[in-house]
Amino acid sequence: MLDNKGFDLWADGYDEAVGLSDEENSYPFAGYKDVLGGIFKEIMTKENARS
């Protein structure tokens, strides 16, 4: 488990790590953009949804 300092260090590179993992289709973020896209599409089907 990460302490606050470890989490802060990880957070600095989080976006890059997610992007690389998703592009390479590797653990732990494989399919991340697809999941976010699916959530967005589902939300946008709801009445009064705004983007």
Secondary structure as UniProt FT lines:
FT   HELIX           4..12
FT   HELIX           14..23
FT   TURN            24..25
FT   TURN            27..28
FT   TURN            30..31
FT   HELIX           32..44
FT   TURN            47..48
//
